[in-house]
């Protein structure tokens, strides 16, 4: 969340920058500033009372030594009254702080100066493109038909077992999933990211720490009996490793990678654009997470974007990088670059990665700080990116590499799959 200091010292700038995210923040920011003023008033009154209490307590001791029992007793009564008043002030201060925190967590992060103006996906800016869009025959199949033809994914079985958005991967489809996970993890480790295997459920504190709660509460699966949440991404547990943590400057940057299943309710998602693997409630993803010093975080962001680019290039997929406009950014992000790959049979771009810098927004919620060489405490900057999300990568791989003889596997993956083609002959589970 935004720091009180920045809000109070830069009120107009905060409101102006929030407007780029299509967030009308004037009223809530003014309420936060008013509450902070009230909090400071209560704090000042408390401190004045404590100073007075200390003075009176010394007088009591002096009067007792001098035998002035009447004065000492009157002072004791005054001390008792002031202590009761302090309890009321402390209660008032806590109530003000609670009200202020409840407002602060509803305010999104401020967008970076380089974020384009815009309300929706149509206003995102294409930064770079690469790869070759394949020319497929007119009878080319979309991935959901290819999955059925080659017996790779059983969408109907997933509906029977759980519901829509929970596919069952089979044979070569399951092996392709496992190959991609290992490929992404190995590449991340080679790039200097330390692998983590995190829990798939988190407590509410972890959800609040990364900003998923309360903003995305309706999209997260909630185990009410235990008050635990299924993770929407490994970013949540991995970043929360550093909640309530003070790092040394020499520890930075921290770089982690993690595979996890991800769970998202995605309420209201229907239609052809979410068919097949295009949008799921459960999917696999490898995440990269970085924690760094503020002055280095945008250099780290570029390094993460460059790294994700190497993955889509190795997979021989046509790709593009979008700089997201203010209206299309996430609640917590200061700057986001999306990677999309082209799905040749669907003739559309599919998002496969978001790489974001959250600056100190998450760190302030997490209390993730570092100690400088001068022994000063500063908030860290946190970053994360998908590297990569599997479903739409699989969709594009299947569609773009279909041939009359089967589906070709990109060379970079064959060492992980153990096969170069998924064949259309009977018994393809053995011959792939």
N, C-alpha and C positions, 0 to 999 in steps of 0.2 A: 504494500500500500504506500501511498505518498506520505512523506514525512510532514509532521505538523510544522516544523520549521520552514520547509520550502513553501507550504501552502500559505502560511501567515505572511511570509516575506515577499511572496510573488502571486498574490491573489488574482490579479487581472491576467497575468500570463497563464496561470493554471486554467482559468475559465476559457481563455482563448484556445489553448491547446486541446482541451477536452472537446471543444466544439468540432475539431477536425475528426474526432472519433464519433461524431453525431451524438454527443452526450452533452445535454444542457446542464452545466454544473454550477451555475451562479447561485441558485438557492441552497443547494447542499453544501457548497463551499462556504457560504456566508454563515450557515448554521454551525459548521465545524469551527470556524473562526470565533463565533460567539461563545460556543462551548469552551473553547480553549481559553478565552478571556475569563470566563466564569471559573474555570479550573485554576487559573493563575491567581484569581482573587481569593479563592478558598485556600490555596497553598500559602499565599502571603499572610492570610489571617491565622492559619495554623502556625506558621513560623513565628509570627508576632506573639501569639499566645504562649508558645513554648519558651520564647525568650523571657516573657513576663513570669511564667511559672518558675523558671530557673532563678530569677531574681527574688521572687517571693519565698521560694524554698530556702534560699540563703538567709533571708531576713528571719524566717522561723527559727533557724538554728541560732542566729545571733540573739534573738529575743529570749529564747529559752536559756541561753547562757547568762543573760542579764537579768533573768527572773521576771521578765515581762510576759507573764502567762496570758494575760488578756489579749495583748497584741498578737502573741503567737497563735492563740486559739482562733482569733478572727482571721488570721492569715491562712490557717489550715482550712477554714470554711471556704475562703476565697479560692484556694487551690482546688478543693473538691468541685466547686462550681465551674471553674475553668476547665477541669478535666472532662466534665460532662459536656461542656461546650465544644471541646476538642473532638469528642466522640461524634457529635452531630456534624461538625465540619468535615471529619474524615469520611463519614457516611455520604455526605453531600458530594465531596470530591470524588469518591468512588463511583457514585451514580452518574456524575458528569462525565468521567472517563469512560464508563461503559457506553453511555449514549454517544460519545464522540467516536469510540471505536466502531460501534454499529454503523455509523455513517461512513467512516473512513473505508471500511471494507466494501462499500457499495460504489466507491469511486474508482473508475478504471485507471490504468497507467497512462501517463502522458506520452503521446507519439513523438518520436524523434523528428527533428526539423526536416529531414529528408523524406518523410512520409508524404506521399501525394495526397492532394485533396480528392475526395470522392466518397460516394455513399455505398457502393456495392462492387461486386466482382468486375463489372463492366469498366470500372475506373482504375483497376490495377494496371501497373506499367510493366511491360515486357522489357527486361533488362538484357537478356541474352538467349540465344537459341543454339541448338547443336544437334548432331545426328541426322540421319536420313530417314524420311518417311517412306516406308515401303509401298510399292504399288501392288495391290492385291487384286486377284480376279474378281469379277462382279459377283460371283457366288461365294465369296469369302464369308466365313461364319464368325459371329460374335463369340466371345469366350464362353458364354453359358451354353451355347450349342456345341462348341468344341469340347467342353468339359463332359457333356453327355456322350458325344461321339466316341471319345477316347476313354470314357469311364474314369475321369479324373476327380470329379466333384459331384457329390449327390446332394443337391439342394433340397429335394423332397424329403430325404431321410432326416436332414437337419430340422425341417419344419415338424416332422413327426416327433422327433426326440425333444425338441425345445420350442422352436417357432421360427418364423422368418428371420433371416439375418444370421443364422448359425449353421453354416455349411459343414458337410462332412467330406473331408479330403480322403481319397482312396488311391492305392497303388502308386502310379507315377505322380499323381497329384500330391500325395502325402510326401513322397520323396523329394519332389520339387520344393515344397514348403521347407522341409528340413535343410535342403541344400542352400536355399536362399538365406535362411537364418544363420547357418554356419559361415556362409560367404560374407555376409554383412558383419558378423562378429569378428571374423579373422581380419577383415580389412580394417575394422575400427581398432583392433589391438595393434596391428602393424602401424597405424597412424598415431599411436601413443595414447589411446584411451584404455583405461583400466577397467576390466570387465567386472560387473556386479550382477548377482542373481538376486533380485529383490522379491519381497512378498507381493502377491497379487491383490491383497486387500489392505486397506489403510484405515487408520482412525480419523476422526473428524479434524483433529489438530493438523494432521498432514494435509488434508484437503484444503484447509484454510491457509496453510503455509504457502502453498503454490498458487493460491488464488482460484482453485477449482470450486471451492465453497466460499461464499454462498452463490457465486455467479453461475456455476454449471450444475447445481444440485439436482435439477430436473433431468439432466442427462446422465447422471451417475446411478448405477445400481446400488441400492442401499439394503444392507442386511440389518433390519430394524432391531431385531432381538439383541444384537451385539453392538449396534451403532457403528458398524464398519461399512466401508465403501469398496466396491470392486474398482480397480484402477482403470482410468481411461487411457493411461499411457505410463510407461516406466519412469517418465519424468517425475511423477509425484513421489514415489518412494525413494528414488535415487537422490533427488534434490533435498528431500527431508532428512537424509543422512546428516545434513549439516544444519538442521534446526537447532537453535540454542547452542551454537558452536562458535568458538573464537579460534580462527586459524592464524598462523603466523604468516607474515608476508612471504617468507621463503617457501611456504606450502603451495603458493599460487603460481600458475593456474592449476586447478583440479580438473581432470578430464576423466569422465566415466562413460562406459557403454553398457547397455543392458538389453537383453531380449526379454519380452514378456508377451503374454496374451493381453489384449486390451478389450475393455468392455464399455460400450456406449449405448444408451437407450435410443438416441437419435429419433426422438418422438416426432411424428409428423412427416417422416421421410417415405414418400411413395412415388410411383411412376417409373417410366422407362429409364430415367437418369440414375436410378438407384438399383437397377436390375442386376442380377448375378453378383459379382464381387464388387460392384461399384460403391456400395455402402452397406456395411455389416454392423451387427451389434457385438460380435466377437471377432477379433482379427489379431494377427501376429505382427509384431513390429520390433525393430531394433532401434534403440534410442541412443543419442549422444547428449551428454550433459556437461557443461563447463561452468566453473566458478572462477572468477578472475578479479583483478583490481579494476576500478572504474576507468583508469586511463588506458587500459589495454583491451577493454571488452569489445570495442568495435573492430579492432584488428583480429581478435579471436573469432568474432562473428564472420568475418571474411574468410578466415581459415576453415571454418565449419562449412560455409557455403561452397568453397572450392573443393572440400573433401567430398561432399554429397555429389557434386558434379562428376567426380571420378567414378562414382558407383554407377550412375546412369550411363556413363560412357562405356564402362566395362561391360555392361549388359546390352550394349549396342542398341539402345533405345533412343528415338528422337525425343528431345527434351527442350524445355524452356524454363527460364527463371523469371518470376514475377515479383516486383516490389509491391506489396499490398498497400492499398489506399487506406486512409483513416477509417472509413466506414466498414471495411472488410477485415480489420485486424481483430485479434483476440483481446479480451478484457485486460490481460496482464502484459501484453507485449508493447515494447517501445518501437521496435522495427522488426518486420517479418519479411523473409523471402520464401516464396512458395516454389517448389519444383513440380512441374507437370510433365508427363510423358504422353505421347500421342498414341491413341488406340486406333489402329488403322481400319479395323472392321466397323467400329462404332463411329469412326470419323469425328473423334472429339478428344480434347485434352483431359487427362485425369490427374488430379493432384496426388502426389506420392510422398511429399515431404514439406514440412514447414520448419524453417530455421529462424529462431527468434532471439533477440536480446531483450531481457526484461529490466536491464539496468539494475537499480537497487530496490525495485518494487517488491519482488518476491523476498529478497534478503531482509527487508524491513519487517515483513510479516513473519519470516522465519527466525529473526534475530541472528542472522548469519553474518558474522563480522570477521575482520582480520586486524591483527595488531601490527602496526607499521614498525619500521626499524627505530623510529623515535618514540615507540611505545604508545602511540595514539591509536584509538579504536575507530575503524571506519566500516561502513556497510560494504559488503561485496557486491559485485554484479553477477547475475546468473543468466545462463544461456542454455538453450536446448534445441535439438533438431531431430527429425525422423531420418534414420539412416539404415534402412528405409522401412516404410510401411509395405507389407507384402501384398494385400489383395489386388490393388490396381496395378502393381508391378506384374503380378501373375497374369492379370487380364491382358495387359499390353504384350507380355512375352508370348502368350498363347496366340493372340490374334495376329501380331506382326510377323511371327515366324512360322505360320502355317504354310505348308507346301502340299503338293499332290501326294507325297510319300509319307507325310506325317508332320509333326511339329519339331522344328529344329531348336536345339538348346544352344545358347550363346557359348562360345569357347571358354570364357572365363568361368562358367558354371559347370562344365562337364566333369571337372575333377571332383566336384561335390556331388553331382547327381549320379555319376557312374554310367551315364548313357548320353549319347549325342542326339538321339531322336526319340520322340514318342510316336510309335508306329500305329497305323490304323488297322493292322491285321488282327485277326482274332487272337486272344491271349496276350494282349499288349502289356499286361501286368508283368509278364516274364521277359518280353522282348524289348521293353523300353530301356 
